[in-house]
Structure formats: structure tokens, C-alpha cells
Amino acid sequence: MIDYINGVLVDIETQYVVVDHQGLGYQVYCPNPYRFQRQLEEKIRIFTYQHVREDLLRLFGFETKAERALFEKLLNVSGIGPKGALAILASGQPEHVVRAIEEEDEALLVKFPGVGKKTARQIILDLKGKLDEFAPSLFTDSDGLISGSKQAVNQVNEELEEALEALRALGYVEKELKKVRPKLEEEAMETDAYIKKALKLMLKI
């Protein structure tokens, strides 16, 4: 089991990042690769989960041990594989996922890609009451109060900012980004979706 990789972040794609460790380029699939945009060409540490099948060996990477632990919990749910667990984590911060499970919020869970009502009920059935390890660090702010909608708003803004940063890296200038930003702010999406929508809007300018 590879616990983590230390190396230089040399490439960021829509589904994975490439980390150079002693001359070897490790392809690491992440919930949101663009979170690492500011660390491009810098040395980073990514916590990993190694997934092995007869025809596939793949590394999944996470910014924190907590995010990786939640990924592993989701893999224990009937009907959810690595791709589905990754999509859930890409769409919201870990604390949002944990809160939805503990509060049996099916309406929130079904908003995650690939999660229907049946899967949402299965997630709650399999994981509710088994996520205590996440509560102290993910559910409270510095005053010990339960975080709420403010965090959700911050997450949306964070995803949008990461998308805009990625577009800047692709060569788009602030004048172009300012024109499409109001349209992007109309709905909450993950970084990949913001980028795709922005590129479509750019074609119409």
C-alpha cells in the first residue's frame, strides 16, 4: 500500500495529476485536480489509495488523510466504486458529505453525480453512525459551532476560483474572464463543469 507520494507536480489534467518522484511520473486520480493548480511545478505530498483489479492498477490521491478515509468509507457502500466515490468528493467538501449522511439528507446526496435515491438510501444505511472520526475536525469551526451554509458558499466560490485560475493558466486574460464570470456564478458546479461552461461561453464572445 502506498500511503503518500512526495514529488514535483508536473502536470494537471481534468481527471488526474502527474507527480514526478525521482524521475518516475505517477498518474494520480483526484476528486478535483485543479485544487493543486497553485502548486504546479512545486513539491507536494498527496495521500494515496491504491486500487487493484485484474485489468487495472490505479492510484487515487487526496489532499488530506481525512478525505482519503472518507473515500475508503464510501467504497464500502454497496453499489459505489472508486469512480463514484471520487465524483462525490469532487462535488463537495468532506464535511458536507458527512453531514448529509448523519442528517439523512437524501435531497443533498442525490445532487452528487451518479447518486440516485436508491444509492443515497444505501449510503445512509451503510455509513450513518460510523463517521464519528470525522466529526471533531470537519463539523466544527474555531468557536466549536457547527458549520453551515457559509461553508457551502465558500466551497462554491473556491470551485469557481480554481476554475478561473485554470483558465488563466490556459492563456485567457482577465477581460475575457470578467465577461463570463456572471454566467458562471448563476449555479453551483464543480471545477471541471465551470471550466467546460466557461470555454463554451468564450466561443460566443
Backbone bond lengths (Angstrom), bond angles and torsions (degrees), N, CA, C in turn:
res aa  C-N    CA-C-N  psi(-1)  N-CA   C-N-CA  omega(-1)  CA-C   N-CA-C  phi
1 M - - - 1.463 - - 1.533 109.55 -
2 I 1.315 117.49 125.82 1.459 122.08 176.57 1.528 107.76 -89.69
3 D 1.330 117.26 113.92 1.461 120.97 -175.82 1.524 112.23 -76.83
4 Y 1.317 116.88 -40.79 1.463 120.43 177.79 1.519 109.38 -159.65
5 I 1.334 115.13 165.17 1.461 121.47 176.21 1.520 108.67 -125.49
6 N 1.316 116.67 128.40 1.458 122.67 169.97 1.517 107.88 -102.16
7 G 1.311 117.34 128.17 1.450 119.40 178.72 1.512 111.24 -178.05
8 V 1.316 116.04 -175.80 1.462 122.02 -179.32 1.532 109.23 -93.64
9 L 1.308 116.31 128.15 1.462 121.68 177.62 1.525 108.41 -75.09
10 V 1.320 116.88 111.13 1.467 119.88 -173.82 1.528 113.86 -107.09
11 D 1.321 117.86 -16.34 1.466 119.10 -178.41 1.523 110.03 -156.91
12 I 1.329 115.96 147.58 1.464 122.54 176.92 1.523 108.40 -130.39
13 E 1.314 116.35 120.76 1.459 122.41 176.29 1.530 108.75 -112.62
14 T 1.313 116.86 178.70 1.465 119.70 -175.73 1.523 112.86 -67.53
15 Q 1.351 117.70 -26.57 1.459 120.54 -177.71 1.525 113.75 -114.03
16 Y 1.303 117.47 -20.51 1.460 119.13 -174.36 1.529 112.03 -148.51
17 V 1.333 114.68 166.96 1.460 121.17 172.29 1.528 107.66 -116.99
18 V 1.312 115.99 160.82 1.461 121.11 176.31 1.520 108.01 -117.02
19 V 1.329 115.95 122.92 1.458 122.01 -179.65 1.523 109.11 -113.02
20 D 1.321 115.74 123.85 1.459 121.29 178.75 1.521 109.04 -88.37
21 H 1.326 115.62 114.82 1.465 121.02 176.96 1.522 108.76 -121.93
22 Q 1.319 115.50 108.27 1.465 121.86 179.27 1.531 112.53 53.68
23 G 1.325 114.71 43.07 1.460 119.86 175.85 1.511 115.84 87.26
24 L 1.326 117.51 -4.99 1.462 121.41 176.57 1.526 109.33 -104.35
25 G 1.331 116.76 131.96 1.463 120.72 178.98 1.512 111.13 -94.90
26 Y 1.327 116.67 110.70 1.473 121.82 -179.57 1.530 109.62 -91.72
27 Q 1.332 115.51 122.74 1.463 121.89 176.05 1.527 107.42 -86.67
28 V 1.340 116.08 114.85 1.460 121.01 -174.22 1.526 109.48 -120.79
29 Y 1.331 116.33 116.83 1.467 121.34 -179.90 1.528 109.43 -79.28
30 C 1.340 116.62 131.77 1.466 121.81 -174.21 1.527 111.15 -127.25
31 P 1.330 117.07 156.39 1.465 119.68 175.99 1.527 111.31 -58.64
32 N 1.323 116.23 -40.67 1.456 120.87 179.25 1.529 109.10 -148.53
33 P 1.324 117.82 90.88 1.462 120.62 -176.08 1.521 114.28 -55.96
34 Y 1.348 116.66 -29.81 1.463 119.28 -175.54 1.532 113.29 -71.45
35 R 1.336 117.15 -8.17 1.458 119.34 172.79 1.529 110.83 -61.36
36 F 1.327 115.22 -24.89 1.465 120.55 -176.56 1.525 112.67 -93.09
37 Q 1.340 117.13 8.06 1.459 121.17 -173.78 1.532 112.35 -54.94
38 R 1.333 116.33 -41.67 1.470 119.91 -176.52 1.523 112.37 -71.35
39 Q 1.325 116.96 -12.06 1.463 120.36 -178.07 1.529 112.87 -104.64
40 L 1.322 116.30 10.42 1.463 120.35 179.22 1.523 110.24 -57.76
41 E 1.322 115.81 134.04 1.470 124.15 -177.56 1.531 112.92 70.05
42 E 1.322 117.21 13.02 1.465 121.02 176.61 1.532 110.08 -114.71
43 K 1.323 115.75 162.41 1.460 120.28 178.02 1.522 108.99 -79.51
44 I 1.335 116.05 131.71 1.460 120.64 -178.66 1.532 109.71 -135.30
45 R 1.324 115.07 168.83 1.462 121.73 171.81 1.517 108.02 -122.63
46 I 1.333 116.92 127.00 1.462 122.13 177.37 1.523 108.58 -120.14
47 F 1.326 116.04 126.31 1.465 120.75 176.78 1.528 107.93 -79.27
48 T 1.320 116.46 133.32 1.465 119.42 -169.27 1.523 113.90 -120.89
49 Y 1.319 113.07 157.87 1.467 122.61 172.41 1.526 106.01 -129.72
50 Q 1.316 116.78 125.35 1.456 121.41 -178.03 1.524 110.48 -97.40
51 H 1.317 115.46 118.56 1.467 121.37 -178.64 1.522 109.44 -106.79
52 V 1.327 116.47 125.37 1.462 120.98 -176.06 1.527 110.75 -123.26
53 R 1.340 115.52 129.01 1.455 122.61 170.74 1.515 107.69 -128.03
54 E 1.315 116.85 173.61 1.466 119.99 -179.89 1.529 111.71 -57.67
55 D 1.338 115.11 -37.71 1.467 118.95 -175.04 1.525 113.13 -111.67
56 L 1.341 117.10 12.87 1.465 118.59 -173.89 1.520 112.00 -155.68
57 L 1.315 115.79 137.22 1.465 122.08 170.31 1.517 106.27 -131.43
58 R 1.334 116.28 118.62 1.461 119.71 -173.40 1.521 110.65 -137.76
59 L 1.330 115.37 142.12 1.463 121.45 176.43 1.522 109.50 -101.46
60 F 1.325 115.71 131.89 1.458 121.09 173.02 1.521 107.63 -109.95
61 G 1.324 116.89 139.69 1.453 119.67 -174.68 1.521 113.94 -125.05
62 F 1.341 115.33 150.90 1.459 121.09 -175.54 1.526 110.54 -142.14
63 E 1.323 115.42 151.90 1.462 120.41 -179.55 1.522 111.85 -70.98
64 T 1.336 116.49 -33.17 1.460 120.48 -176.32 1.522 111.25 -131.57
65 K 1.332 115.23 160.79 1.460 120.28 175.79 1.528 110.37 -66.43
66 A 1.328 116.84 -33.84 1.467 120.64 -179.31 1.526 110.87 -63.72
67 E 1.332 116.17 -42.00 1.456 119.92 179.42 1.533 110.23 -64.70
68 R 1.333 116.36 -40.36 1.463 120.02 177.76 1.528 111.22 -65.00
69 A 1.331 116.45 -40.86 1.465 120.60 -179.80 1.528 111.12 -62.78
70 L 1.326 116.73 -39.26 1.466 119.68 178.45 1.521 110.35 -68.25
71 F 1.315 117.08 -37.23 1.472 121.83 175.23 1.531 109.96 -57.23
72 E 1.336 116.46 -44.86 1.460 120.84 -179.80 1.524 111.13 -66.42
73 K 1.327 117.02 -36.14 1.471 120.58 176.74 1.528 110.08 -62.71
74 L 1.325 116.13 -43.51 1.467 120.54 -178.75 1.523 111.51 -64.57
75 L 1.330 116.01 -31.81 1.468 119.48 178.54 1.526 111.77 -66.03
76 N 1.328 116.94 -21.54 1.462 121.12 179.25 1.523 112.68 -79.28
77 V 1.328 116.45 -9.08 1.465 120.56 -179.80 1.522 109.38 -81.70
78 S 1.309 115.49 131.16 1.465 120.70 179.09 1.522 110.30 -59.00
79 G 1.329 116.74 126.63 1.457 120.40 177.09 1.515 114.63 96.11
80 I 1.345 117.84 -3.82 1.467 120.29 179.91 1.528 109.74 -114.97
81 G 1.314 115.66 121.97 1.456 121.27 176.67 1.514 110.12 -104.36
82 P 1.328 117.42 -175.16 1.466 121.01 -179.34 1.527 114.03 -56.04
83 K 1.328 116.27 -42.24 1.461 119.78 -179.15 1.524 111.27 -62.99
84 G 1.341 116.61 -43.22 1.454 120.66 179.68 1.515 112.19 -67.05
85 A 1.336 116.48 -42.23 1.471 120.69 179.49 1.517 110.23 -63.80
86 L 1.324 117.24 -39.19 1.456 121.83 179.63 1.528 110.64 -65.23
87 A 1.334 116.59 -40.80 1.465 121.15 179.97 1.525 111.26 -64.26
88 I 1.335 116.91 -37.70 1.463 120.66 178.69 1.523 109.89 -64.48
89 L 1.316 116.99 -45.44 1.461 120.65 -179.32 1.524 111.83 -68.86
90 A 1.314 117.37 -28.96 1.463 120.96 179.83 1.516 111.80 -70.93
91 S 1.325 116.18 -23.19 1.462 121.02 -174.20 1.519 113.99 -93.40
92 G 1.313 117.86 -7.12 1.461 119.65 -179.92 1.503 111.79 -167.81
93 Q 1.327 116.19 156.59 1.447 119.79 177.83 1.530 109.85 -66.50
94 P 1.337 117.95 152.41 1.469 120.68 -178.04 1.522 113.74 -52.15
95 E 1.355 116.67 -38.83 1.464 118.19 -177.89 1.520 112.70 -64.97
96 H 1.340 116.38 -29.69 1.464 119.37 178.62 1.529 110.45 -69.67
97 V 1.316 115.61 -40.24 1.464 120.59 178.77 1.527 109.89 -64.99
98 V 1.330 116.15 -46.85 1.466 120.62 -179.23 1.531 110.49 -61.75
99 R 1.313 116.73 -43.69 1.466 119.74 -178.90 1.529 111.06 -62.27
100 A 1.343 116.15 -42.45 1.463 120.12 -179.93 1.521 110.92 -61.08
101 I 1.328 116.82 -38.47 1.467 121.05 179.52 1.522 110.74 -68.28
102 E 1.326 116.17 -48.67 1.465 120.20 -176.74 1.527 112.36 -66.79
103 E 1.323 117.01 -30.84 1.471 120.82 -179.77 1.529 112.04 -94.58
104 E 1.363 116.24 5.95 1.468 122.16 -179.79 1.527 111.60 53.66
105 D 1.332 115.29 42.84 1.456 121.67 -177.76 1.534 109.73 -88.34
106 E 1.320 116.08 81.22 1.465 120.76 -179.31 1.526 111.08 -62.66
107 A 1.334 116.72 -34.19 1.462 120.58 -177.82 1.526 111.20 -60.21
108 L 1.328 117.25 -36.39 1.458 120.72 178.27 1.525 110.90 -76.49
109 L 1.322 116.77 -42.15 1.460 120.41 -177.51 1.531 112.51 -62.00
110 V 1.335 116.94 -37.61 1.470 118.88 -178.14 1.524 112.42 -71.37
111 K 1.327 117.50 -8.87 1.462 120.68 176.72 1.523 111.55 -78.03
112 F 1.348 115.97 -17.23 1.453 119.03 179.14 1.525 109.60 -75.43
113 P 1.334 118.48 143.56 1.470 121.63 -179.01 1.522 112.48 -55.66
114 G 1.335 115.91 131.44 1.454 120.92 175.82 1.512 115.64 80.36
115 V 1.337 116.87 2.88 1.469 120.27 -178.75 1.528 109.68 -105.84
116 G 1.326 115.96 110.82 1.459 120.72 174.54 1.525 109.57 -97.38
117 K 1.312 116.49 -175.12 1.463 119.98 -177.55 1.531 111.89 -62.15
118 K 1.315 115.75 -41.00 1.465 119.70 -179.11 1.530 111.01 -62.84
119 T 1.336 115.91 -44.88 1.462 120.03 179.56 1.518 111.21 -67.45
120 A 1.339 117.11 -38.80 1.463 120.87 178.77 1.526 110.51 -60.29
121 R 1.335 116.44 -43.30 1.473 120.47 179.00 1.534 110.14 -64.99
122 Q 1.334 116.02 -37.49 1.463 120.02 -179.82 1.529 111.06 -67.24
123 I 1.331 116.75 -39.13 1.469 121.37 177.79 1.525 109.74 -60.10
124 I 1.326 116.14 -46.78 1.464 120.91 -179.67 1.523 110.52 -64.08
125 L 1.323 116.00 -44.44 1.465 120.97 -179.04 1.531 111.17 -61.34
126 D 1.327 116.54 -42.62 1.461 120.88 -174.82 1.527 113.99 -80.84
127 L 1.346 117.26 -28.81 1.465 118.91 -170.46 1.525 116.38 -116.09
128 K 1.325 117.88 -18.67 1.464 117.82 -178.52 1.530 110.49 -59.30
129 G 1.333 115.54 131.98 1.452 121.16 -179.65 1.513 114.19 83.99
130 K 1.346 116.51 -1.26 1.460 120.66 -178.61 1.529 111.81 -114.54
131 L 1.334 115.86 16.82 1.462 119.89 -175.82 1.524 112.08 -119.22
132 D 1.322 116.48 24.82 1.463 120.40 -177.53 1.523 112.37 -58.23
133 E 1.316 117.36 -30.70 1.463 120.59 -177.21 1.525 112.40 -63.86
134 F 1.345 116.53 -20.37 1.451 119.74 -179.13 1.529 112.95 -90.86
135 A 1.326 117.13 -23.37 1.456 121.26 -171.59 1.523 115.37 -56.78
136 P 1.337 120.51 -50.59 1.462 119.75 -175.19 1.523 114.22 -58.79
137 S 1.331 117.49 -41.58 1.456 119.89 -174.54 1.518 113.98 -91.13
138 L 1.329 117.41 -24.87 1.452 119.15 -172.96 1.524 114.81 -105.54
139 F 1.317 117.15 -17.47 1.445 119.34 -175.23 1.516 114.28 -99.27
140 T 1.316 118.53 -14.90 1.456 119.87 -175.45 1.508 112.00 -120.71
141 D 1.345 114.37 151.59 1.456 119.25 175.38 1.516 109.44 -95.68
142 S 1.317 118.11 -168.07 1.460 121.79 -174.64 1.519 112.85 -65.05
143 D 1.333 118.06 -20.84 1.463 121.74 179.21 1.523 112.20 -94.23
144 G 1.357 116.49 2.53 1.459 119.80 -179.89 1.505 113.37 80.82
145 L 1.338 116.77 13.20 1.457 120.30 -178.87 1.517 110.20 -97.00
146 I 1.314 116.45 149.64 1.459 120.32 178.64 1.519 109.54 -67.59
147 S 1.313 115.60 128.01 1.455 121.10 179.54 1.521 109.36 -73.86
148 G 1.326 115.90 146.31 1.458 118.50 -176.42 1.504 113.38 -131.00
149 S 1.337 115.04 -131.11 1.456 119.83 -172.15 1.515 112.99 -65.11
150 K 1.358 116.89 -25.26 1.455 119.66 -179.84 1.519 110.22 -59.79
151 Q 1.336 117.34 -40.43 1.454 121.06 178.69 1.517 111.00 -63.87
152 A 1.330 116.04 -40.62 1.457 119.60 -179.02 1.521 110.50 -62.52
153 V 1.361 115.80 -41.07 1.457 120.29 178.07 1.514 110.42 -63.69
154 N 1.347 116.24 -43.64 1.460 120.51 178.79 1.521 111.11 -60.03
155 Q 1.354 116.58 -38.86 1.457 120.31 -179.95 1.516 111.03 -64.24
156 V 1.340 115.95 -42.75 1.455 119.61 178.49 1.522 109.75 -60.08
157 N 1.355 116.64 -47.01 1.454 120.64 179.86 1.524 111.12 -61.88
158 E 1.330 116.07 -39.33 1.456 120.58 -179.47 1.520 110.93 -63.57
159 E 1.327 117.02 -43.53 1.458 120.94 179.17 1.527 110.07 -62.71
160 L 1.331 116.70 -41.76 1.461 120.82 -179.77 1.524 110.62 -65.56
161 E 1.332 116.90 -44.30 1.460 120.62 -179.50 1.527 111.17 -62.99
162 E 1.340 116.34 -37.92 1.462 119.61 178.30 1.525 110.75 -65.90
163 A 1.332 115.84 -36.82 1.465 120.26 177.66 1.525 110.57 -65.46
164 L 1.328 116.38 -44.36 1.461 120.71 179.74 1.529 110.98 -64.04
165 E 1.334 116.02 -38.12 1.463 120.44 178.26 1.536 110.26 -63.92
166 A 1.324 115.93 -40.46 1.465 120.28 178.17 1.522 110.76 -64.43
167 L 1.329 117.09 -38.72 1.466 121.20 178.89 1.527 111.02 -66.89
168 R 1.332 115.80 -36.22 1.473 118.98 176.19 1.531 110.09 -62.92
169 A 1.333 114.72 -39.77 1.465 119.50 179.65 1.529 111.14 -64.54
170 L 1.334 115.61 -26.79 1.468 120.30 178.92 1.525 112.26 -81.97
171 G 1.354 116.03 -6.01 1.462 119.37 175.58 1.517 115.99 109.32
172 Y 1.332 117.96 -0.18 1.463 119.67 179.02 1.526 110.02 -76.28
173 V 1.339 116.53 141.75 1.464 121.57 -176.08 1.527 110.49 -97.21
174 E 1.340 115.12 165.81 1.468 120.67 -174.95 1.533 112.31 -59.23
175 K 1.322 117.01 -35.75 1.461 120.39 -179.58 1.522 110.82 -59.39
176 E 1.331 116.16 -41.46 1.464 120.99 179.69 1.527 111.02 -69.92
177 L 1.340 115.47 -41.26 1.458 119.97 -177.71 1.525 111.73 -67.12
178 K 1.331 116.99 -35.53 1.467 120.56 179.77 1.529 111.42 -64.68
179 K 1.316 115.97 -30.97 1.467 119.71 -178.95 1.530 112.18 -71.23
180 V 1.333 116.16 -34.83 1.470 118.80 -176.58 1.531 112.83 -94.90
181 R 1.329 117.50 -16.93 1.462 119.88 -175.61 1.528 113.87 -56.36
182 P 1.353 119.90 -45.44 1.474 119.13 179.57 1.529 113.43 -55.08
183 K 1.335 116.15 -38.44 1.469 120.25 178.77 1.527 110.92 -68.28
184 L 1.320 116.38 -37.25 1.464 120.59 -179.75 1.527 111.20 -67.93
185 E 1.321 116.52 -31.22 1.464 120.77 -176.78 1.529 113.11 -78.15
186 E 1.326 116.53 -3.26 1.460 120.42 -177.73 1.521 113.19 -70.43
187 E 1.344 118.12 -24.75 1.462 120.46 -179.53 1.517 110.93 -147.05
188 A 1.330 115.29 155.44 1.462 121.51 179.42 1.524 109.88 -84.93
189 M 1.312 115.96 126.89 1.463 121.28 179.52 1.520 108.79 -141.95
190 E 1.326 115.77 169.94 1.448 119.68 173.09 1.526 108.51 -83.93
191 T 1.320 116.60 166.83 1.462 121.52 -172.77 1.521 112.93 -55.66
192 D 1.332 117.38 -46.77 1.464 121.59 -179.79 1.528 111.70 -55.37
193 A 1.330 115.12 -43.33 1.463 120.11 -178.03 1.524 110.76 -67.47
194 Y 1.341 116.63 -39.17 1.467 119.84 176.77 1.529 110.64 -60.57
195 I 1.326 115.94 -43.21 1.465 120.30 -178.48 1.529 110.55 -63.55
196 K 1.323 116.29 -46.22 1.470 120.05 -179.33 1.527 111.35 -62.33
197 K 1.344 115.76 -41.71 1.465 119.25 179.88 1.528 110.30 -66.57
198 A 1.333 116.37 -40.97 1.470 120.74 179.92 1.525 110.90 -61.66
199 L 1.326 116.77 -42.55 1.465 120.79 -178.96 1.539 110.77 -64.18
200 K 1.316 116.71 -36.91 1.462 120.69 177.26 1.540 110.34 -65.93
201 L 1.343 115.04 -42.25 1.461 119.66 179.90 1.515 111.47 -65.99
202 M 1.341 116.09 -35.97 1.465 120.82 -179.99 1.538 111.12 -59.74
203 L 1.318 115.81 -35.62 1.455 120.67 -178.08 1.542 111.86 -66.48
204 K 1.330 115.36 -21.97 1.473 120.00 -178.09 1.506 112.94 -92.90
205 I 1.348 116.65 -9.67 1.466 119.38 -177.96 1.518 110.40 -73.11
